[in-house]
Amino acid sequence: MTLAICSDTTALIIYLHGTAMVPWDGTGTPWDLASTTPFALAMNDATGQKWTPTVAPKQTIWSGGPPLTNGKMPVYQSVDTVTETIPIQAKARTHADCLVLKQTLEQLLSNAFYSMPMMLQVDEFGSAAYYEIYSADVQEGWQFFNDENGRGMLRMTVQWTRSPFATPGSATTVINTATITNNGNDAKSMTVGGELKYLGQPLNVALSGNQLASTGVRNVWLASIYAINHYTPASAISTTSSTGVAVGATQTPNLTLAVGMKTRFMARVASPTANLQLRAVVTWGGSGDPCYTGAWVTGGSTSGAIYDLGFVDFPLSVRRAGNGGSLTQSMNLTIQARSTNGASATGTLTWFNALDYHTFAKITTAGTTAGTHTSYRFNDTGVGARLIHPPLYAIGGYNQSAAVAGQLPLAFSGSKLWAVWDSAGAHDNTTTVSCTAKYVPLYRTFIGAGVS
């Protein structure tokens, strides 16, 4: 095993365990080479101590319980940071030089909190795993002080608090400069791996070109979706009703019942008048029982507008019951229109859809003209990925430069990236952007060859 701590912004690195332990002679920096490090993962003189990273236990929130349910039902699951203590030896030609080694280690680990992020590298089974160290402390082993005096050896215990999951050395590209058309039906597939691919893994999304660089985009809707039901009725709207009338035909999408997934309803209207509002109405397929009636929504432009018509979140009992064992349930989806003032409200319903989504976010900017919009969930440092909490949406740099409502995209197994945008509220159904997305597979301990 090779064990090291390293910085993602400087060349500083200390191998805490390498291929050989060579006593330090007081010159040079041998601790930055695994083959000559004066440190070792050990407490005794002979064979050292075996160690593996501590697995972060899963923490589950439960609801219900006997006698009304068959045990308690899981509601939410997460993990906490890991605090662990490991023994480290330092060897040098003189005992005084051992103290320098201890001070050097303490100095570098202090960067974890006070200066710059520090990464823990654990190289085993042919692949390096990287954790971020949040804080650390070094204690000299007082039990052995008299034994070590004059021997050129110093025993220490290092305690650090680190991230629960390991990442590889660098991210994986899942969408490479793909063109996304702003028509609501151009989702890009992502193939991801890793132990936690079903729970969602960090995803960076970069959008660039066209309106982003010229006219300036005001709103962006970004989602990690599982499936999309897309309809293009091209239905003319003309109503003076203040209570609402159906627009076009009722559709019957199959909505996904998987736990942790919701369904969002989005629509686009060409040339809507300012007094036009839309809402979505959903009923159980075949029965007509009400499931969801959305709020009335006003568009942001009279040339072309996106309408976010809300979402439906099925109760856990419905999800667990399913539809006769199926993961989908047929619903009746109707788009309704109304006038806010009794005057004729008009437009054309270009398209609407039902998105089965994992994450969904609306990003609102000041309409800044910039080459690239980026959703950051991690910083790819070259020595592992440093996760960003909370995630960052940036325009042309790393500064938070937009208001984010919802949850920025994550990478899930079988998921797709969906995006639409507008400029000062006006939506162009034909414009495009270039999209590149990278994700980081997460692992609980060692990586080895990884898992797809």
N, C-alpha and C positions, 0 to 999 in steps of 0.2 A: 504494500500500500504506500502511496505517496500522499502526504498531507501538507498543505501549505495555506498560508494566508497572504492575500495580495490585494493591491489597490487597483481600482479601475481607472484612475486618473494619473498615476505615477508609475515608475518602474519598481517601486518597492515590493519586495516579496520575501517571505521567510518560509523555508521548508521546515515544518515541524517534524517531519518523518520522511526519509528518502531511502535511497538504495544503500547508503553507508553512513556511518556516524564518524566524522573525523574531528578530533579535538582542534579547537581554534588556537592559533598562535598569536593572536592579537593584531593581525594585519589583514587587510582585504575584507571582502564581504562574502565569505563562503556559504552563508546561509541562503543565498539566492540560487544555489545549485543543488539539486536533489542528491547528486553523487558525493558532495563534500560537506553537507550540512553538519554543524556541531550540535544540532538538536535531534532528539529522538522521542518517539511516543513510547515512553517506558517509565517504570518506577524502580525496577530492580536492576542489578548489574548484568544479569545473564540474558534472559530471553525477552525482556520487555513485557508489555501488556497488550492484549488484544482489545480492539475497540472498533465499533461501527457507529455511524451517526444514529442518534436516538430518533425513533419514528414518532412523529407528532400524532397523538391519539385523536381520533375523530370525536367531536363533541356534537351530540344530537339533542335537539329540542323535541320533546314528546307531548302529545296531547291525549286526552281520554284515558281510559283504563277500565278494568273490570268494575261492575259486571256487564256494562253496556257494550263493551267492545272485546274483541279477541286479543287482549293485551293492549298496550299503548301504541298509538300510531305516530310514526315519524313526521315531523313538520319541517324541520330545517336542520342542516348539517354543515359543520364548519370545523376548522382546526385552529389551534393556538400556536404561538411561538414556542420554540424549544429552548430550554436552558439546560445545559449539560456541563459537566466538569471532567476534564481529561488530565492525565499525568504527563508531564514533559520533563525531559532531562536536558541539561546543557553541559557540554564538556569543553574544556579549554586547557592550555598548557599550565596556566596558573589559576588559582582560585579567584583572584581579582578580575581576571578576564571573564570568568563565569558571571560575575556581577554585571559586566558590560553587556553580555549576551541577554541576561534577564532584563536589563534596562532597555535594550534595543527592541526586544519583544513587547515589553510594556508600551514603549513609545509608539510602535506601529499599531498595536491593538487600540490605543487611545483614539486613533483616527476614526474608528468605527462610529463614535458618537460625536466627537468634537470637530472633526475636520472633513473627512471624506468617507464614503461607504467603503467597507472592507469586505472582501469575498473570501469564503472558505472553500478551498479546492480539495476534494477527496477523489483520488485517482485509483480506481480498483476495477478489476475485471475488464481492463482495456479501454475504459472510458472515464473521463473526468466529470464529476458532479460538482456544481457550485451552489453554495448557500450564501446569503447575505448575512453578515454579522452586524447586529444592531448595537450591542454593547459588550464589553469584555473586561475581565479583571484577572490579574496575575498574582498568585500568592506563593511565596517561598515555602518549601516544606521544612518547617521548623523541627520536625521530628528527627531529621537526618543532619542537622546543622553541624554538630560536633563530629560526626562520621565523615562529613564531606570536607571539613576544613583541611586545606592543604592538598586535597586529592585532585583538584581541578574538575570537580563535578558539582552541579547544583540541581536539586530536584525541586520542581514547581508543580503547582496545579493551576490550570487555566480554566476559568469559567466564562462561557459566553452565552449570550442569548441571540438566537439566529432565526432565520426564516424557516418555516416548517417544511418547505418543498425545495428540492434540488432542481437546477436547470442545466442543460448542456452548455457548452462553451459559447454557442451562438444560436441565433434564432433560425427558423426554417421558413422559407418563402412559400406561401400557399396560393397567392394570386400575384402574377407577375405582369405588371403594366397592361392589365386588361382594360378594355373600353367598356364603360358602363353608360348606357343610354338612359336619359331621364324620363322614361315612360312607365315607371312603376312595375315593370315586369322583366327586369334584366338582372336577376340575382346571380351571383357568381359562386360556384361550388368551392368548398374547402375540404381537403382531405387531411385529417390531423391524426396524430398518434399520442403516445404517452399514457401513463397509468390513469390519469384523471381526465381523459378526453370526453367522458360522459358528463362530467361535472362543470366543464368550462375552463379553458386555459387562456392565458394572456394573449391578446391580439393587438398588433399595431396596424392601423389602416391609414394609408396616405392617398389623398385625392388631389389631382392636379390637372391644369390645363383649361382651355376655353373660358367659360364664365368666371371660373375661379381667378384667372389671371387678367381678365379684361373688365367686365362690368362689376365684379364683386358680388359674392353670394351672401344673402342675408340669412337664410334658414337651410339647414341640412338635416334630413332624417336618416339615421343609420340604424340598422338592425341586423342581429344574427338570427336568421330564420331557419325553420325546419322545412316548411312547405308554404306555397303561395297559391291561392285561388284568385285568378285574375280575370276580370270581365271588361269587355270593351263595347258597351251598348250604344255609344254615340246618341244617347237619348236627349231630345230637346226638352228643356224645362221652361214652362211658362205658367205661373200661378199667382193668384192674388190671395190664396188661402193663408191665414195666420195660424192654422192648426196643423197643416202639413198634408201633402199628397204624395203618393208613391211615384217614383221616377222610374220608368221602364219596368221590366219584369223582375219578379222576385227570383233570386238565385238560391241554389242549394249546395253550398260548399260543405265539404267534409272537414270538420274541425278536429284537430288533434287533442286527445285527452291525456297525453303524457303528463306526469307530475312535473311541476316547475315550468310549464309552458303555457303561454296565454295566446289569445288570438286578437289581433288588432285590425281595425277597419279603416282603410284609407281611400280617398277619392280625389279625382281631378276634374275640374269644371273649366271649360273654355268660355271666355267672355262672360263671366258672371256679373250680374248687376250688384251694386253695393248692398241692396236690401235682400239678397238671397242668402238663405241659410240651409244647411243640410244636417241630417242626422241618420244614424243607422239603427234599424230595428231588427232584432234577431229572435226567432221562435224555434222551439224544438221541431225538428222535421216531422211532418205528418200530423202532429197533434195540435199545433197552433198555440201551445202553452208559451207564455212570454218568458224569455231568457235574458234579454238585454234591450233597453231602450236608451240610446245615447242622448247627450245634451245637444242642443242646437249649436252649430258651428258656423261662423262667418269666415269667408275667404279673405286672403290678404291682398288681392289685386283684382281689378276688373278686366284684365287681359287673359289671365289664366291662373288658377289658384289650386293649391293643395289643401285638402280638408282632412284633418286628423279626427276621426269620428269615434275615438275611444277603443276600449278593449273589453273582452269578456274573460273572466277567470272562473273556471268551473270549481265548485267545492270538491274537497278531497274525496267525499263519498262517491261523487259522480265519476271522478277519475279512476278510483279503484274498482268501481262496478264496470266501467267501460260500456261498450255497446255490444253486449253478447260476446265479450272476449276480444272485441276489436279495439284498436287504439284511436279510432275516429268515430265521430258522431255527425250525422247529416243534420244541417240546420237550414232554416229559411232566412235569408238575408235580404232585407229591403232597404233601399235608400229613399229617404223622404226629403221633400223640399218645402220651404214655406217662405212667405214674404214677411219682412219685419214691420212693414208700415201699411199694408193693404194695397199698395201699388203693385203693378205687374213686376214679378221677379223672374228673370230669364237667364239662360245660359245653356250649355250643352255638357251633359255628363259624359266626359270622354272615356274615363275608366274608373273602376273601383276594385278593391281587392280585400281579401281576408288573409292576413299574414299570421301563420302559426310561428310565434317567435320565442327565442330564448331571452334575448335582450333587445331593448328598443330605446332610442334616445333622439330627442330633438335638440339641435344645436343652433343657437341664435347668435349671430355676430353683428358687428356694426356695419357690415357691407364692405369690409376691407378688401381691397384688390391685392391679392397675393398669389404666388405661384402654387403653393401647396397648403392644403388643410391636412393635419395629421392627428389622429386619435392615438394617444400614447398610453399603453398599459405597462410598458417596460422600457428600460434603457439597455440596449444591446451593447455591453461593455467590451466584448472580446474575451473577457474572463468570466463568463456567465452573464445571466440577465438579471438586472436589478429591477424588481417590480416597483411600480409607481402607485402610491396610495395617497389620496384617491387618484384615479386616472386623469390624464391631462389632455385637453383638446387645444391644439396650438395652430396658429396661422403664421406660417413663415418662420417659425422658431420654436423655442421651448417654453415660451411664456404662455400662461393661461389667457387666452384671448377670445373666449366665447362663453356664453352661458349654456350649461348643459342640463337638460331636464330628462331624467330617466337614467339608463345604464348604457354606457358605451360598449361596443361589441366585444364579445368573447368568442373563442373558437371552440365549437362543440363537434363531436363526431357526427358526420353527415350534414353539417350546417352549411348555410349559404350566406353570403354578405349581400344585403339589400340596401340601396341608397336612392333617394331623390333629393332635389334641392331647388331653391328658387332665388331670384335676384330681386331684392327690394319687394318681396311678396309675389312677384310675377313668375309664373312657372312656364318654362319652355319645354314642351314635350319631346323635342328632338335633339336638344343639345347633349353633349357627352363629356365625360371626364375620364382621365386615366387613373387606374386604381392598382396599387401594390399593397399587399398585406403579408405580414409575417407573424408567426406565432411562436410561443415557447412551450414545448412539452414539459410537464411537471412530473417529478418523481419523488417518492417518499424517502428513499435512501439512495442506494447505488443505481447507476444507469446501465452499465454494461452495454450490450448491443441495443438496448432500448426495445420498445414494443410498439407495434403499429396500431 
